[in-house]
Amino acid sequence: MIREYQTVVSVAGPLVLVEGVSGVKYQELVRLSLPSGESRRGQVLEVEGDRALVQVFEGTSGIDVPETKVRFLARGIMVGLSPEMPGRVFDGLGRPRDGGPEIIPEREADIYGAPINPYAREYPDEFIQTGVSAIDGLNTMVRGQKLPLFSASGLPHNRLAAQVVRQAQVPGAESGFAVVFGAMGITYEEAEYFIRDFTESGALERTVLFLNLADEPAIERIATPRTALTCAEYLAFEQGLHVLVVLTDMTNYCEALREISAARKEIPGRRGFPGYLYTDLSSLYERCGRIKGKPGSITMMPVLTMPEDDKTHPIPDLTGYITEGQIILSRAMHRRGIAPPIDVLPSLSRLKDKGIGEGKTRADHADLFNQLYACYARGKEAEELEVILGSAALSEMDRRYLRFAHDFEKRYIAQGEQENRSVTETLDLGWELLAIFPRSELKRVRDAWLDKYHKERGQGGEGE
C-alpha cells in the first residue's frame, strides 16, 4: 500500500528523516514531492519505530522541510529483464541510456537478490579462455569463479577489462556466452571508451552494459553492481547462458558505501569504511557461480584500484578473503612498457588446477605453468643479484635465467590489445621460451612432456 506523509523533520547531507510513519520497510523506494512541483527519488536506509531515514538519489538541495511530501511506494528497486538486453546500454538502475526504446520486460526482479546457497553450488571446473596468456597460461579463469583484478590509479585496468570482454569464451560453447559489464563512478571519457570499443569490435552484441557516471548519485552507484548481477542471474539461470560479469571499479562502490555510512553517523571501521564492508562485498561476490541442474553459470571479474598501491587496504584485503585468487597489475612493469602489466608472481587463481588438463586445455598445462613460474621467479632473483653485485657475479646459468625472465616479460606477458591468443598458442609459446634451458634444469615437468615438447636451443633469445 502506497503511503504519503508530510512529516519531514530534518535534512542532513543526502538524508531525510521522516517521522510518524507506519508499515515502512528497509530498502523501500520513496518519491519526494517538493512545493515547486519537482519530484525526487529515494530509498529507505533505516527504520526505527515510527521514524524512517531516507537516502535521496538526486540530493537534498532545495528541500523545504515542512512542505515536502514523502510517498512510500511499497516496493524495492526493480529491474526489467528480457532476452533482448544484450547489445544495450543502461544506467545503474537499468534504464536505457543509449537512446534506444525501453525494454519490454519478460518479468521484473528486485535487485537485492540472495547469494547462491552453498549446498546448491556446482564446483567450478571448466576452462574460460580470455585470450590473455598471463591469465590463461598461469592464472587460469574457471567457469563459475570469482577472479578479481587488483590495479592502481593510472594503470591500464580498463583496457585489460575491455580486452577480456572482447575475447572471453568457453571453448565449445561460444554461442551460449554473454557478458554483463557494470561500471561504477566512471568518467564520461571512460564510458565513451567502453561503448566505442565494444561497438567497433562487435562485442556489444553479446554484452549488457550498466554505466554509472561519476557525477551521478552515490545510491545509484551502490545499486549498479546489484542491477548487473540480477541481469546476469536471469541470463545464466533462466536463459542458460555462460555469463562473465565484469565490475569496475569496486573502489568507487566501496567509497560510496563509506559516504552513506558517514551520512548516517555510523561508527567507522578500518580507514573510515563501515564495519559491514566484508558482509556487503560478500553479498555481491557470492551471487556468482554454478547451480546444480542448471546449464548456465556466472563467472565474475571485479576490478578495483588499490589506494596508494596498497594490497593491505581494506578493499583489496577483504576482496581477497572472499574471492578465489587475484590478478595483480604492476606499476613497475607498466613503467617498463609491458602491457598488460600483469605481475604473475603474486597473482593467483586458486581454482586453476580444476580448469586445466586433458580435455580442457592440454595435458601438459599444469607441469608447464609450474616450470614457467619457477624459472621466472629464479630469473627475477638473478636480476636482483645483478643490480647488487653486477653481471660479472652471475654464473652462466644465472644469465640464462635472467635472459628467460626478460624474454618471458616481452613475449609471454606482453601482448597487443587486439591480440587474441588461443590456449594452444599460449602453451606453445611457453615451451618455446623454455627452450633456452637444458633438459636437466626443467625439474617440474614430467619426462613424457619433455620428450614431446622440449627442444633446447641454447642461450640466445629474442633480440640476440
Residue pairs with C-beta under 8 A, 6 or more apart in sequence:
1 23
1 74
2 71
2 72
2 73
2 74
3 21
3 22
3 23
3 24
3 71
3 72
3 74
4 69
4 70
4 71
4 72
5 18
5 20
5 21
5 69
5 70
5 71
5 72
6 66
6 67
6 68
6 69
6 70
7 18
7 19
7 20
7 21
7 70
8 16
8 17
8 18
8 63
8 65
8 66
8 68
8 70
9 17
9 18
9 19
9 65
10 16
10 17
10 65
11 17
11 60
11 63
11 65
12 263
13 60
13 263
14 55
14 56
14 59
14 60
14 217
14 218
14 219
14 260
14 263
15 45
15 53
15 54
15 55
15 56
15 60
15 263
15 264
16 32
16 42
16 53
16 54
16 56
16 60
16 63
16 68
16 70
17 51
17 52
17 53
17 54
18 51
18 52
18 53
18 54
18 70
19 50
19 51
20 50
21 47
21 50
21 51
21 52
21 72
22 50
23 72
24 44
24 47
24 52
24 72
25 44
25 47
25 74
26 44
26 45
26 46
26 47
27 43
27 44
27 76
27 77
27 112
28 43
28 44
28 72
28 73
28 74
28 75
28 76
29 41
29 42
29 43
29 44
29 72
29 73
29 75
29 76
29 77
30 41
30 42
30 43
30 44
30 54
30 70
30 71
30 72
30 73
31 39
31 40
31 41
31 42
31 70
31 71
31 73
32 39
32 40
32 41
32 42
32 54
32 56
32 63
32 68
32 69
32 70
32 71
33 39
33 68
33 69
33 70
33 71
34 40
34 62
34 63
34 64
34 67
34 68
35 64
35 67
35 68
36 62
38 62
40 56
40 57
40 58
41 56
41 57
41 58
42 54
42 55
42 56
42 57
42 219
43 54
43 55
43 57
43 76
43 77
43 219
44 52
44 53
44 54
44 55
44 72
45 53
45 54
45 55
45 260
45 264
46 52
46 53
46 264
47 53
52 72
53 264
54 70
55 219
55 260
55 263
56 63
57 217
57 219
57 220
58 217
59 217
75 110
76 110
76 111
76 112
77 93
77 110
77 111
77 112
77 223
77 226
77 227
78 108
78 109
78 110
78 111
79 93
79 94
79 108
79 109
79 111
79 227
79 230
79 231
80 94
80 102
80 103
80 104
80 105
80 107
80 108
81 105
81 106
81 107
81 108
81 109
81 230
81 231
81 234
82 103
82 104
82 105
82 106
83 106
83 239
84 103
84 104
85 103
85 208
85 231
85 235
86 178
86 205
86 206
86 207
86 208
86 235
87 204
87 205
87 206
87 207
87 208
88 96
88 98
88 100
88 103
88 208
88 209
89 96
89 97
89 98
89 195
89 209
89 211
90 96
90 97
90 98
90 208
90 209
90 210
90 211
90 227
91 97
91 210
91 211
91 212
91 216
91 220
92 182
92 184
92 210
92 211
92 212
92 216
92 220
92 221
92 223
92 224
92 227
93 220
93 223
93 224
93 227
94 111
94 210
94 227
94 231
96 102
96 103
97 211
98 195
109 230
109 233
109 234
110 230
111 223
111 226
111 227
111 229
111 230
112 226
113 226
113 229
113 230
113 233
113 287
114 287
115 282
115 283
115 286
115 287
116 286
116 287
116 288
116 289
116 291
120 291
120 292
121 144
121 289
121 290
121 291
121 292
122 144
122 289
122 290
122 291
122 292
123 144
123 290
123 354
124 142
124 143
124 144
124 145
124 289
124 290
124 297
124 299
124 351
124 354
124 355
125 142
125 143
125 351
125 354
125 355
126 142
126 143
126 144
126 170
126 355
126 360
127 140
127 141
127 142
127 143
127 170
127 171
127 355
127 356
127 360
127 361
127 423
128 140
128 141
128 142
128 143
128 145
128 168
128 169
128 170
128 242
128 244
128 299
128 355
129 136
129 167
129 168
129 169
129 170
129 171
129 422
129 423
130 136
130 141
130 163
130 164
130 167
130 168
131 163
131 164
131 167
131 168
131 419
131 420
131 421
131 422
132 160
132 163
132 164
132 167
132 340
132 342
132 415
132 421
133 412
133 413
133 415
133 421
133 425
133 426
133 429
134 327
134 340
134 342
134 344
134 347
134 412
134 413
135 141
135 164
135 327
135 342
135 349
136 361
136 421
136 423
136 426
137 365
137 368
137 369
137 372
137 412
137 423
137 426
137 427
137 430
138 344
138 347
138 352
138 369
138 372
138 373
139 147
139 325
139 327
139 344
139 347
139 348
139 349
139 352
140 349
140 351
140 352
140 355
140 356
140 361
141 147
141 299
141 301
141 349
141 355
142 299
142 349
142 351
142 352
142 354
142 355
143 170
143 242
143 290
143 297
143 299
143 355
144 288
144 289
144 290
144 297
144 298
144 299
145 288
145 299
145 300
145 324
145 325
145 349
145 351
145 355
146 285
146 288
146 299
146 300
146 302
146 322
146 323
146 324
147 299
147 300
147 301
147 323
147 324
147 325
147 326
147 327
147 349
148 250
148 301
148 302
148 303
148 304
148 316
148 319
148 320
148 323
148 325
148 326
148 327
149 157
149 160
149 161
149 301
149 302
149 303
149 304
149 326
149 327
149 329
150 304
150 306
150 311
150 316
150 319
150 326
150 327
150 328
150 329
151 157
151 303
151 304
151 305
151 306
151 329
152 305
152 306
152 309
152 329
152 331
153 305
154 331
154 334
155 305
155 329
155 331
155 334
155 341
156 329
156 334
156 339
156 340
156 341
157 248
157 249
157 303
157 305
157 329
158 190
158 193
158 194
158 248
158 303
159 339
159 340
159 417
160 329
160 340
160 342
161 246
161 248
161 301
161 303
162 193
162 194
162 197
162 198
162 417
163 340
163 417
164 244
164 246
164 301
165 179
165 181
165 198
165 203
165 207
165 244
165 246
166 197
166 198
166 201
166 203
166 420
167 420
168 177
168 179
168 244
169 177
170 176
170 177
170 242
171 423
173 242
176 240
176 241
176 242
176 296
177 206
177 241
177 242
177 243
177 244
178 206
178 207
178 208
178 235
178 241
178 242
178 243
178 244
179 203
179 206
179 207
179 208
179 243
179 244
179 245
179 246
180 207
180 208
180 210
180 228
180 229
180 231
180 232
180 235
180 243
180 244
180 245
180 246
181 194
181 198
181 207
181 208
181 209
181 210
181 228
181 245
181 246
182 210
182 212
182 224
182 225
182 227
182 228
182 229
182 245
182 246
182 247
182 248
183 190
183 191
183 194
183 209
183 210
183 211
183 212
183 224
183 247
183 248
183 249
184 212
184 221
184 224
184 225
184 247
184 248
184 249
184 250
184 252
184 253
184 256
185 212
185 213
185 214
185 221
185 249
185 252
185 253
185 255
185 256
186 194
186 211
186 212
186 213
186 214
186 248
186 249
186 252
187 213
187 214
188 213
191 211
191 213
194 209
194 211
195 204
195 209
197 203
198 204
198 207
198 209
208 228
208 231
208 235
210 224
210 227
210 228
210 231
212 220
212 221
212 224
214 252
218 256
218 259
218 260
219 256
219 260
221 252
221 253
221 256
222 253
222 256
222 257
222 260
224 253
225 247
225 250
225 253
225 284
226 284
228 245
228 247
229 245
229 284
229 287
229 288
229 298
232 243
232 245
232 287
232 288
232 298
233 287
233 298
235 241
235 243
235 296
236 242
236 243
236 294
236 296
236 297
236 298
237 291
237 294
237 296
238 296
239 296
240 294
240 295
240 296
241 296
242 296
242 297
242 299
243 296
243 297
243 298
243 299
244 299
244 300
244 301
245 288
245 298
245 299
245 300
245 301
246 300
246 301
246 302
246 303
247 253
247 284
247 300
247 301
247 302
247 303
248 302
248 303
248 304
249 303
249 304
249 305
250 281
250 302
250 303
250 304
250 315
250 319
251 304
251 305
251 306
251 307
251 315
254 273
254 277
254 281
254 314
254 315
257 273
257 274
257 277
257 280
258 268
258 272
258 273
258 274
261 268
261 273
261 274
262 268
262 272
266 274
266 275
267 275
268 274
268 275
269 275
269 277
269 314
270 314
271 313
271 314
273 314
273 315
274 280
277 314
277 315
277 318
278 318
278 321
278 322
281 318
281 319
281 322
282 322
284 302
285 300
285 302
285 319
285 322
285 323
286 322
287 298
288 298
288 299
288 300
289 297
289 298
290 297
290 298
300 323
302 319
302 323
304 315
304 316
304 319
306 313
306 315
306 316
307 313
307 315
309 331
310 316
311 317
311 320
311 328
311 346
316 326
319 326
320 326
324 349
324 350
324 351
325 347
325 348
325 349
325 350
325 351
325 352
326 347
326 348
327 342
327 347
327 349
328 342
328 343
328 346
328 347
329 340
329 341
329 342
329 343
330 341
330 342
330 343
331 341
332 341
333 341
333 342
333 343
333 409
333 413
334 341
336 409
338 409
338 410
338 413
338 414
339 414
339 415
339 417
340 413
340 414
340 415
341 413
342 413
344 373
344 376
344 413
345 373
345 376
345 377
345 380
352 369
353 366
355 361
356 362
356 365
356 366
356 369
357 363
357 365
357 366
361 423
361 427
362 423
362 424
362 427
363 449
364 427
364 445
364 449
364 452
364 453
365 423
365 427
367 444
367 445
367 446
367 449
368 427
368 430
368 431
368 434
368 445
368 449
368 453
369 430
370 444
370 445
371 434
371 442
371 444
371 445
372 408
372 412
372 430
372 433
372 434
374 444
375 401
375 404
375 405
375 408
375 434
375 437
375 441
376 404
376 405
376 408
378 401
379 401
379 402
379 403
379 404
379 405
379 406
379 408
380 405
381 401
382 394
382 398
382 399
382 401
382 402
382 405
383 402
383 405
385 393
385 394
385 398
386 393
386 394
386 402
391 399
394 402
396 459
397 441
399 459
400 436
400 437
400 459
403 436
403 459
403 461
404 433
404 434
404 436
404 437
404 461
406 461
407 433
407 436
407 461
407 462
408 433
410 462
411 429
411 433
411 462
412 426
412 429
412 430
412 433
415 421
421 429
431 453
431 454
431 455
434 442
434 454
435 454
435 455
435 456
435 457
436 456
436 457
436 458
436 459
436 460
436 461
437 456
438 456
439 450
439 454
439 456
442 450
442 454
445 454
